[in-house]
């Protein structure tokens, strides 16, 4: 995995983890989403699956939580779609703020796989934009 960004958020770890680790909150900071459809009942945990319904009719992507340690670590993996990826987030308390260390890896599937060298930068750019939106949401929330 490639570390994309470290971010310091002016909010307690518990608040940041609660927002970031629950897929139902994704459309509030991930503007590429129209909505989220939960495929697993109950609270978020390892194995929780959901479907991101992309904005502008661009299709869907199914994802799964692969790591879930409250207020410490959360990770997901995309299971479908032309661009697959893994994201892992560490939550680090810094006084009354939260340090986030994001690591991510992207891969392009199928016939477009020959452009796989573009996947990392594209994936990184999308995650960085979402992080900026998440930070704004937490700052104003």
LUMPA-284309 format. One record per residue: residue number from 1; z, y, x of N, C-alpha, C in turn; residue in one letter. Coordinates in nm, 2 decimals, padded with zeros to 4 digits. Each point is the difference from the previous one (the first is absolute). Example, Ala and Ser with C-alpha at 12.3 -4.5 7.8 and 13.67 -1.06 7.14 Angstrom:
<rs>
> 1 00.78 -00.57 01.32 00.00 00.12 -00.09 00.00 00.12 00.09 A
> 2 -00.07 00.11 -00.04 00.00 00.11 00.09 00.08 00.11 -00.08 S
</rs>
This chain:
<rs>
> 1 00.00 -00.12 00.08 00.00 00.12 -00.08 00.00 00.12 00.09 X
> 2 -00.06 00.11 -00.05 00.00 00.13 00.07 00.09 00.09 -00.07 X
> 3 00.09 00.07 00.08 00.09 00.10 -00.06 -00.09 00.12 -00.04 X
> 4 00.01 00.04 -00.12 -00.08 00.12 -00.05 00.08 00.13 00.02 X
> 5 00.12 -00.01 -00.04 00.07 00.13 -00.01 00.15 -00.02 -00.02 X
> 6 00.07 00.09 00.07 00.15 00.01 -00.03 00.01 00.13 -00.08 X
> 7 00.09 -00.01 -00.10 00.02 00.11 -00.09 00.14 00.02 -00.02 X
> 8 00.05 00.12 -00.01 00.14 00.03 -00.03 -00.01 00.07 -00.14 X
> 9 00.07 -00.06 -00.10 00.01 00.05 -00.13 00.13 00.05 -00.04 X
> 10 00.01 00.12 -00.06 00.12 00.06 -00.03 00.06 -00.05 -00.13 X
> 11 00.04 -00.13 00.00 00.06 -00.07 -00.11 00.07 -00.12 00.06 X
> 12 00.11 -00.05 -00.07 00.07 -00.11 00.04 -00.08 -00.13 00.00 X
> 13 00.04 -00.09 00.09 -00.08 -00.13 00.01 -00.01 -00.07 -00.13 X
> 14 00.11 00.00 -00.08 00.00 -00.07 -00.13 -00.11 00.05 -00.09 X
> 15 -00.01 00.13 -00.01 -00.10 00.06 -00.09 -00.14 -00.03 00.05 X
> 16 -00.02 00.01 00.13 -00.14 -00.02 00.06 -00.04 -00.15 -00.02 X
> 17 00.10 -00.09 00.03 -00.03 -00.14 -00.02 -00.03 -00.03 -00.15 X
> 18 00.08 00.05 -00.09 -00.02 -00.03 -00.14 -00.14 00.05 -00.05 X
> 19 -00.05 00.11 00.05 -00.13 00.05 -00.04 -00.11 -00.08 00.07 X
> 20 00.01 -00.02 00.12 -00.11 -00.06 00.08 -00.01 -00.15 -00.02 X
> 21 00.11 -00.07 -00.03 -00.01 -00.15 -00.01 -00.03 -00.05 -00.13 X
> 22 00.00 00.08 -00.11 -00.03 -00.04 -00.13 -00.14 00.04 -00.04 X
> 23 -00.09 -00.10 -00.02 -00.14 00.03 -00.02 -00.03 00.09 -00.13 X
> 24 00.09 -00.01 -00.09 -00.03 00.09 -00.12 00.00 00.14 00.03 X
> 25 00.06 00.05 00.11 00.00 00.14 00.04 -00.13 00.04 00.07 X
> 26 -00.08 -00.09 00.04 -00.12 00.03 00.09 -00.09 00.11 -00.05 X
> 27 -00.03 00.00 -00.13 -00.09 00.10 -00.05 00.05 00.15 00.01 X
> 28 00.13 00.01 00.02 00.06 00.13 00.01 -00.03 00.07 00.14 X
> 29 -00.03 -00.08 00.10 -00.03 00.05 00.13 -00.13 -00.05 00.06 X
> 30 -00.06 -00.10 -00.06 -00.13 -00.06 00.05 -00.11 00.04 -00.09 X
> 31 -00.06 00.11 00.02 -00.10 00.05 -00.09 -00.12 -00.08 -00.02 X
> 32 -00.03 -00.10 00.08 -00.11 -00.09 -00.02 00.02 -00.10 -00.11 X
> 33 00.12 00.00 -00.06 00.03 -00.09 -00.11 00.00 00.06 -00.14 X
> 34 -00.06 -00.07 -00.09 00.01 00.04 -00.14 00.13 -00.06 -00.06 X
> 35 00.04 -00.12 00.04 00.12 -00.06 -00.05 00.03 -00.13 00.08 X
> 36 00.12 -00.05 -00.03 00.05 -00.13 00.06 00.03 -00.09 -00.11 X
> 37 -00.05 -00.13 00.01 00.03 -00.10 -00.10 00.09 -00.11 00.07 X
> 38 00.12 -00.01 -00.04 00.09 -00.10 00.06 -00.04 -00.14 -00.04 X
> 39 -00.01 -00.09 00.10 -00.03 -00.14 -00.03 00.12 -00.09 00.01 X
> 40 00.11 00.05 00.05 00.13 -00.07 00.02 00.11 00.08 -00.08 X
> 41 00.07 -00.07 -00.07 00.12 00.06 -00.08 00.12 00.02 00.10 X
> 42 00.08 00.09 -00.04 00.13 00.02 00.07 -00.01 00.11 00.10 X
> 43 00.11 00.02 00.07 00.00 00.11 00.10 -00.08 -00.04 00.13 X
> 44 -00.04 00.10 00.08 -00.08 -00.03 00.12 00.07 -00.09 00.09 X
> 45 -00.07 -00.10 00.06 00.06 -00.09 00.10 -00.12 -00.07 00.07 X
> 46 00.03 -00.08 00.10 -00.10 -00.07 00.07 -00.07 -00.09 -00.10 X
> 47 -00.13 00.00 00.00 -00.08 -00.08 -00.10 -00.05 00.08 -00.12 X
> 48 00.06 00.12 -00.02 -00.04 00.08 -00.12 -00.15 00.04 00.02 X
> 49 -00.08 -00.02 -00.11 -00.14 00.03 00.01 -00.04 00.10 -00.11 X
> 50 -00.10 00.08 00.03 -00.05 00.10 -00.09 -00.14 00.03 00.02 X
> 51 -00.06 00.07 -00.09 -00.14 00.04 00.01 -00.01 00.15 00.00 X
> 52 -00.06 00.05 00.11 -00.03 00.15 00.00 -00.14 00.02 -00.07 X
> 53 00.00 00.08 -00.10 -00.12 00.03 -00.07 -00.05 00.13 00.06 X
> 54 -00.11 00.00 00.07 -00.04 00.11 00.08 -00.06 00.11 -00.10 X
> 55 00.01 00.12 00.04 -00.05 00.12 -00.07 -00.16 -00.01 00.00 X
> 56 -00.06 00.07 -00.09 -00.14 00.02 00.00 -00.08 -00.13 -00.03 X
> 57 00.07 -00.10 -00.06 -00.07 -00.13 -00.03 -00.04 -00.08 00.12 X
> 58 00.07 00.02 00.12 -00.04 -00.07 00.12 00.06 -00.14 00.01 X
> 59 00.06 -00.05 -00.10 00.04 -00.14 00.00 00.15 -00.02 00.01 X
> 60 00.04 -00.12 00.04 00.14 -00.03 00.01 00.03 -00.07 00.14 X
> 61 00.12 00.00 00.04 00.05 -00.07 00.12 00.13 -00.06 -00.04 X
> 62 00.02 -00.13 00.03 00.13 -00.07 -00.02 00.07 00.00 00.13 X
> 63 00.13 00.03 -00.01 00.09 00.01 00.11 00.13 -00.08 -00.02 X
> 64 00.07 -00.02 00.11 00.12 -00.08 00.00 00.10 00.05 00.10 X
> 65 00.13 00.01 -00.04 00.10 00.04 00.09 00.03 -00.12 00.10 X
> 66 00.00 00.03 00.13 00.02 -00.11 00.10 00.13 00.01 00.07 X
> 67 00.06 00.12 00.00 00.14 00.02 00.05 00.07 00.10 -00.08 X
> 68 00.13 -00.03 -00.03 00.08 00.09 -00.08 00.15 -00.01 00.04 X
> 69 00.04 00.09 00.08 00.14 00.01 00.04 00.05 00.14 -00.04 X
> 70 00.07 00.01 -00.11 00.04 00.13 -00.06 00.04 00.10 00.11 X
> 71 -00.06 00.12 -00.01 00.03 00.11 00.09 -00.03 -00.02 00.15 X
> 72 -00.06 -00.11 00.03 -00.04 -00.03 00.14 -00.14 -00.02 00.02 X
> 73 -00.06 -00.10 -00.07 -00.14 -00.04 00.03 -00.07 -00.04 -00.14 X
> 74 -00.13 00.04 -00.01 -00.08 -00.04 -00.11 -00.14 -00.01 00.05 X
> 75 -00.07 -00.11 -00.05 -00.14 -00.02 00.05 -00.08 -00.06 -00.12 X
> 76 -00.13 00.03 00.01 -00.09 -00.06 -00.10 -00.13 -00.05 00.07 X
> 77 -00.07 -00.08 -00.08 -00.13 -00.05 00.04 -00.10 00.00 -00.11 X
> 78 -00.12 00.05 00.02 -00.10 00.00 -00.10 -00.06 -00.14 00.00 X
> 79 -00.03 -00.05 -00.12 -00.04 -00.14 -00.02 -00.15 -00.01 -00.04 X
> 80 -00.05 00.11 -00.06 -00.14 00.00 -00.05 -00.06 00.13 00.04 X
> 81 -00.13 00.01 -00.02 -00.07 00.13 00.03 -00.08 -00.01 00.13 X
> 82 -00.09 00.09 00.02 -00.08 -00.01 00.12 00.07 00.05 00.13 X
> 83 00.11 00.07 -00.02 00.08 00.05 00.12 00.14 -00.06 -00.02 X
> 84 00.03 -00.09 00.09 00.14 -00.06 -00.01 00.09 00.07 00.11 X
> 85 00.12 00.00 -00.03 00.09 00.06 00.09 00.15 -00.04 -00.01 X
> 86 00.07 00.03 00.10 00.15 -00.02 00.00 00.06 00.13 00.04 X
> 87 00.11 00.04 -00.08 00.08 00.12 00.04 00.14 -00.05 00.01 X
> 88 00.07 00.05 00.10 00.14 -00.03 00.02 00.07 00.14 00.03 X
> 89 00.11 00.02 -00.07 00.08 00.12 00.01 00.14 -00.03 00.04 X
> 90 00.05 00.07 00.10 00.14 -00.01 00.04 00.06 00.13 -00.05 X
> 91 00.12 -00.01 -00.06 00.08 00.12 -00.05 00.12 00.02 00.10 X
> 92 00.00 00.12 00.06 00.10 00.03 00.10 00.09 00.12 -00.04 X
> 93 00.13 -00.02 -00.03 00.08 00.11 -00.04 00.01 00.10 00.12 X
> 94 -00.02 00.13 -00.03 00.02 00.11 00.10 00.08 00.10 -00.07 X
> 95 00.13 -00.01 00.01 00.09 00.09 -00.07 -00.02 -00.03 -00.15 X
> 96 -00.03 00.11 -00.08 -00.02 -00.01 -00.14 -00.15 -00.01 -00.03 X
> 97 -00.08 -00.02 00.11 -00.15 -00.01 -00.02 -00.04 -00.14 00.03 X
> 98 -00.13 -00.03 -00.02 -00.05 -00.13 00.03 -00.12 00.00 00.09 X
> 99 00.01 -00.08 00.11 -00.11 -00.02 00.09 -00.08 -00.11 -00.05 X
> 100 -00.13 00.01 -00.01 -00.09 -00.11 -00.04 -00.09 -00.03 00.12 X
> 101 -00.01 -00.13 00.03 -00.10 -00.04 00.10 -00.09 -00.10 -00.07 X
> 102 -00.13 00.05 -00.01 -00.10 -00.07 -00.07 -00.09 -00.08 00.10 X
> 103 -00.03 -00.12 -00.02 -00.09 -00.08 00.08 -00.10 -00.06 -00.10 X
> 104 -00.13 00.00 00.03 -00.10 -00.05 -00.09 -00.12 -00.06 00.08 X
> 105 -00.06 -00.09 -00.07 -00.12 -00.06 00.05 -00.10 -00.02 -00.11 X
> 106 -00.13 00.03 00.02 -00.10 -00.02 -00.11 -00.11 -00.08 00.05 X
> 107 -00.07 -00.08 -00.09 -00.11 -00.08 00.03 -00.10 00.01 -00.11 X
> 108 -00.13 00.00 00.04 -00.11 00.01 -00.10 -00.05 -00.15 -00.02 X
> 109 -00.01 -00.04 -00.13 -00.04 -00.14 -00.03 -00.15 -00.01 -00.03 X
> 110 -00.05 -00.12 00.00 -00.13 -00.03 -00.04 -00.11 00.06 00.08 X
> 111 -00.12 00.03 -00.06 -00.12 00.05 00.08 00.03 00.13 00.07 X
> 112 00.09 00.08 -00.05 00.03 00.12 00.06 00.09 -00.01 00.12 X
> 113 00.04 -00.13 00.03 00.09 -00.03 00.11 -00.05 00.05 00.14 X
> 114 -00.13 00.02 00.01 -00.05 00.05 00.13 00.04 00.14 00.03 X
> 115 00.05 00.07 -00.11 00.05 00.14 00.02 00.16 00.00 00.01 X
> 116 00.05 -00.12 00.04 00.15 -00.02 00.01 00.06 00.10 00.09 X
> 117 -00.07 00.05 00.10 00.06 00.10 00.09 00.03 00.13 -00.07 X
> 118 -00.06 00.02 -00.11 00.03 00.12 -00.08 00.12 -00.01 -00.09 X
> 119 00.04 -00.13 -00.02 00.11 -00.03 -00.10 00.13 00.07 00.05 X
> 120 00.03 -00.01 00.12 00.13 00.06 00.05 00.01 00.14 -00.03 X
> 121 -00.10 00.08 00.05 00.00 00.15 -00.02 00.00 00.03 -00.15 X
> 122 -00.08 -00.07 -00.08 00.00 00.03 -00.15 00.13 -00.03 -00.06 X
> 123 00.06 -00.11 00.03 00.13 -00.04 -00.06 00.11 00.10 00.05 X
> 124 -00.01 00.03 00.12 00.10 00.10 00.06 -00.01 00.13 -00.07 X
> 125 -00.12 00.05 -00.03 -00.02 00.13 -00.06 00.06 -00.01 -00.14 X
> 126 -00.03 -00.10 -00.08 00.05 -00.01 -00.14 00.15 -00.01 00.00 X
> 127 00.06 -00.08 00.09 00.15 -00.01 00.00 00.06 00.14 00.04 X
> 128 -00.06 00.07 00.10 00.06 00.13 00.03 -00.01 00.10 -00.11 X
> 129 -00.11 00.00 -00.08 00.00 00.08 -00.12 00.10 -00.03 -00.10 X
> 130 00.02 -00.13 -00.02 00.11 -00.04 -00.10 00.14 00.04 00.05 X
> 131 00.02 -00.01 00.13 00.13 00.04 00.06 00.03 00.15 -00.02 X
> 132 -00.11 00.08 00.02 00.02 00.14 -00.03 00.04 00.03 -00.15 X
> 133 -00.07 -00.07 -00.09 00.03 00.01 -00.14 00.14 -00.05 -00.03 X
> 134 00.04 -00.11 00.06 00.14 -00.05 -00.02 00.10 00.10 00.05 X
> 135 -00.02 00.06 00.11 00.09 00.09 00.05 00.01 00.12 -00.09 X
> 136 -00.11 00.05 -00.05 00.00 00.12 -00.10 00.08 -00.04 -00.12 X
> 137 -00.02 -00.12 -00.05 00.07 -00.05 -00.12 00.15 00.00 00.02 X
> 138 00.04 -00.06 00.11 00.14 -00.01 00.03 00.07 00.14 00.03 X
> 139 -00.08 00.09 00.05 00.05 00.14 00.03 00.02 00.07 -00.13 X
> 140 -00.09 -00.02 -00.10 00.01 00.08 -00.12 00.07 -00.08 -00.11 X
> 141 00.02 -00.13 00.02 00.06 -00.09 -00.10 00.14 00.03 -00.02 X
</rs>
